[in-house]
């Protein structure tokens, strides 16, 4: 992310409130929720869950993605 050092320092030291758009972008880069960054929720995903989400994100064919998700749910009895 192209955030100046002075801006990120101001965020870290609670001198400036982080913009919602920046918070969302940062959470996407870190593959966590904005609520986790804000301390509102605990991080529950393990490395395997994150890897699966990353793999599914890379699949561009929506039909193929839906089939894979259905198969995973069937195997996991969800």
C-alpha positions in Angstrom: 0.0 0.0 0.0 1.3 3.4 -0.8 0.8 5.1 2.5 3.4 7.7 3.6 5.5 6.8 6.7 4.2 9.8 8.5 0.6 8.7 7.9 1.1 5.1 9.0 2.9 6.5 12.1 -0.1 8.8 12.9 -2.4 5.7 12.6 -0.2 3.6 14.9 0.0 6.4 17.5 -3.8 7.2 17.4 -3.1 10.7 16.2 -5.4 10.2 13.2 -8.4 7.9 12.7 -7.8 5.5 9.8 -10.1 6.0 6.8 -12.6 3.2 6.3 -11.3 2.6 2.7 -7.7 2.3 4.0 -8.8 -0.1 6.7 -10.6 -2.3 4.2 -7.7 -2.3 1.8 -5.2 -3.1 4.6 -7.4 -6.0 5.8 -7.6 -7.4 2.3 -3.8 -7.3 2.0 -3.4 -9.1 5.3 -6.3 -11.5 4.6 -8.1 -10.6 7.8 -11.3 -8.8 8.6 -11.4 -5.0 9.4 -13.1 -6.0 12.7 -10.0 -8.0 13.6 -7.8 -5.0 12.9 -10.0 -2.9 15.1 -9.8 -5.5 17.9 -13.5 -6.2 17.7 -13.2 -9.9 16.9 -10.7 -12.7 17.4 -8.9 -14.3 14.5 -10.3 -17.8 14.2 -8.9 -19.0 11.0 -5.8 -21.1 10.9 -3.2 -21.2 8.1 -5.1 -24.0 6.3 -8.3 -22.0 6.2 -6.5 -19.0 4.8 -4.7 -21.0 2.2 -8.0 -22.5 1.0 -9.6 -19.0 0.8 -6.6 -17.8 -1.2 -6.9 -20.7 -3.6 -10.6 -20.1 -4.1 -10.0 -16.4 -4.7 -7.6 -17.3 -7.5 -10.2 -19.3 -9.4 -11.9 -17.0 -11.8 -14.5 -19.3 -13.2 -17.6 -18.8 -11.0 -19.1 -22.2 -12.0 -15.9 -24.1 -11.2 -15.7 -22.2 -7.9 -19.2 -23.1 -6.9 -18.7 -26.8 -7.8 -15.5 -26.9 -5.6 -17.2 -25.2 -2.7 -20.1 -27.7 -2.9 -17.7 -30.6 -3.0 -15.7 -29.3 0.0 -18.9 -28.8 2.0 -20.0 -32.4 1.1 -16.7 -33.9 2.2 -16.8 -31.8 5.4 -20.4 -32.6 6.1 -21.3 -29.0 6.3 
